[in-house]
Amino acid sequence: MKHWLVASIGFILILFASCLGDPENASPSESDVVRVGQTVPSFTVSLSDGSIFNSSQMGEKPACIVLFNTTCSDCQRELPIVQSMYEEFFSNVRFVCISRAEAEAPIEAYWTNHNLSIPYSAQPDRSIYNLFALSTIPRLYIVNPSGKIVNAYATKVSEKELRRALEASLYK
């Protein structure tokens, strides 16, 4: 009986590890590395559309940075919302999806199977993710053109709330 209980708990921790990242169950505020009002961490990634995103050279558009993993159920629910916003705001907002410890092949397959077209960067480790947080995905950051984080969401955001934040970012 004891062995079964230990195995069951282990399975549950593995199941949720994709979204939580660490079994410590830290609340999002405890696991934040950066917060609203701070400058976005400096990093550069190559995106699936062939472009390069450099957070130190934001340009004239705000950015929507999404940290995800396609095996995370919360990410699976949020990515269609981000896709919808990408289709609505792509000409005025730069969208960048960055995987947390996930290779190119599974992301490409997921994007294809779910008709996603948001530019993404496959990151096989947590180096970029760790610039933003210690645990919990999805994470979404709206950054103004000067590099300041104006909105941050951990675990989920509604389409209505995200639309409002993106619209507001156009005037900050």
N, C-alpha and C positions, 0 to 999 in steps of 0.2 A: 504494500500500500504506500509506504513512504517513498519508494523508488518511483512509483507512478506519479505521485504528487510532485516530486522534484522534476521529473521529465515534463510534466504538464506546465509547470511554471517556466521552465526553460523554453519550451515551445512558444508560450505566450510572449515572453521577452523577445525572442527572435522575431516573431510576427510583428511586433510593434517597433522594433529597432529601426526599421526603415524610415519611420516617420519621426520618432523621438531622437534617434541617433545615439543616445546614450541612455542606459537603463537607470540613470540617476533621477529621472523624472523631474528635472529642474523646470520651474515655471518659465515661460518665455522671457519675462523681465530679468530673471536671474541668469538666463543663458544668453542674453544680448551682449555682444561685444561693442556694437555701435547702436546709437539711438537717434531719434528725431532731433534735429538741430546740429548734429555733428556732421563733419565732412565724410563723404563716402570713402572707404579705404581705397588705396591706390592699387590697381591691378589692370592687366591687359589680357584679353582673351580673343581668340579667333572664333568666329561664329559660322554656323552652318550655311549661311548665305554668302560666305566668302569675305565678309567685312571683318574689321577689327574693332573691338570696343576697348577704349582706354579711359578708365574712370578719371584720370587726371586731365584729360582733354575732352570735356563733355561737349563742347560746341555750343550751338544755340538752342538745342532742344532739351527738354527734361528727359529723364530716362526712367523706365520701369524695369527694375532688376528683380528677377525671380530666381530663387534658389529652390531646387526640387530634386526628386528622385522618382522615376516612373513606377517603382514598386510601392511607393507610399500612397495609401488610399486617400489621404487628405490632398495630396498633390494631384491625384487623378481626378478629384472633384474640382480642384481649383484651376487646372490648366485649361479647360474649356472656357472658363470665365475670362482668363487672360487672353485666350485666342479671340474671343468676342471683342474685347477691348483693343487688341492689336488691330483687328479689322477696322475698327471705328477710328482709332487714333494714330495709326502707323505713320501718317505724314507729318504729325506734330510731336510725337513722342517716340523716343528710341526704346525699343523693347529688347531685353537681353535675358534669356533664360540660361541659368548656369547649373549644371548637375552637381549634386553632392555625391562624390564617389561612385560614378557610373560611367561606363565606357560608351563610346560612339555607337556601336552596333545595336544595343538594346534601345537606346534613345531614338535612333533613326527608325527602327521598326515600330516603336510606339507612336512616333510622330506620323508615320505613314498609316498605321492602323486606325488612328484617331483623327485623321485629316487636320493635323496641326501644321501651321506654316510660320510660327513665331521663330525667329532666329535663336539658336541655342548653341551653347558651348559645352561639350562633353569634358568633364574633369574626372579623371580616374581616382583622384584622392580628395581630401577635404581642405586642401591648402587655401583655396579662395573662400570656401564656405566658412572656414575658421576665422577669416578676417571680419566676418559679420556676426557669427553666433557660435555657441558651444553645443547646442542641441536644438532640436525641433525644426521640422520642415512641414509644409512649404513656408518660405519667408519671402516677403515682397517688400521692396523699397522703392519709393518714388523720390527721385533726386532732381533738384533743380539744375539749370545750366551752369551755375557756379559751383556745383558739387556738394551742396548741402542736402542732407536727407530731410525731406519735408513730410513724409508719411512712411510708416513702417508697420507691417502686419506679420504676425507669427501665427501659423496654423491655418487661418482661413479669413477670407474677405468676401463680402457679397458683391455681386455685379453692380448693384446700385451704389454701394460705398466706394468701390474702385473707380467707377465712372466719375463720381463727384470729386474724388481725389485727383484723378487725371485732369479733369476740367480745371480745377483750382491750380494745378501745377503749371498750366499754360499762362497764368497771370502772375506768377511769383517771381 
